[in-house]
Amino acid sequence: MSNSNRKKSLRVQGSWAAPPRRSTLPKHESQRPTDVPSTHKSASISWAGKQTDTVVNKSLSFQNVPPQDLKEPPKLKYLRENGEHILGSTDRGCSKVILNANFIPSNDADWMFETLLNEIQWKQQKNLKYGPDYKEPRLTEWFSNHPYHYSGVEQAFNPHWHPLLTALCDRINQEYRLHFNAVLANCYRDGHDSVDWHTDSEPALGNCPPIASLSFGDTRNFDLREIPATVANGDFTYSQQFRIPLSHGTLLLMLGATQHDWQHRVPKEYHDRKPRINLTFRTMHPSR
Ligand SMILES: O=C(O)CCC(=O)C(=O)O
């Protein structure tokens, strides 16, 4: 099915998404016809020994019957293969990711991880979206000539790039012909640290911004879910969802309409996780 058709059907599903109204009656009661056809004979019942004629004279209709063709939510799909993966396509264009698990060989990734862990001035930022005292469940540092504002967080401009970050940014720009000039560094101290569903679509990043995400340290799941048509009222039940385990030295490029049509997150883990660093390279267009 084409994506626009799928979105149309999603809209229909959106209206189905509310659970069928439940009745306290047993199933056979709640599903029986509430009325009987006009051709049905009058019923006669006995009350206190007297016969009473009761006319049941309405048209037949079934109520509270759940639709037979309710769709199953799509299954979570894992992406593990190196290379390009098309996530989907809408009026905005194609959304795709490129996975390169061998971008940094593991012996280099080891010393890079230690260097970044020890030499970046990690901070725990407040996120005002969730209240004046709410702190993000991870540490960050922003490197750019421009400040960055995203969903309740303000990162002050910081032109003092660590030389390793400059070298990594230059290499990604050269290999993929991109023009990144900013990086948000994230440090997940353990499995309790996370980042919730969001897009990287702030106006300063321009239209359909490319994002490069480079990971070091313990493997964490990176999830993507398609944003439903607005008429589905933010119900993601029927959204396609992908999971990409991001391991030590892996580069993930998010391209095309991904930042408009898909949200991403790194969920908390139920099992212990060692620290992980993720660098998300971005292109800032401060005049926008
Ligand atoms: O840690 C990651 O892999 C994702 C980070 C992220 O979503 C972000 O910096 O916007």
The ligand as a Gaussian input file, in Angstrom:
#p B3LYP/6-31G(d) Opt

LIG

0 1
 O       21.533000       8.770000      21.934000
 C       21.039000       8.631000      20.841000
 O       21.289000       7.673000      20.101000
 C       20.007000       9.634000      20.352000
 C       20.217000      11.033000      20.840000
 C       19.131000      11.943000      20.371000
 O       18.060000      11.525000      20.072000
 C       19.365000      13.372000      20.280000
 O       20.441000      13.853000      20.667000
 O       18.470000      14.071000      19.792000

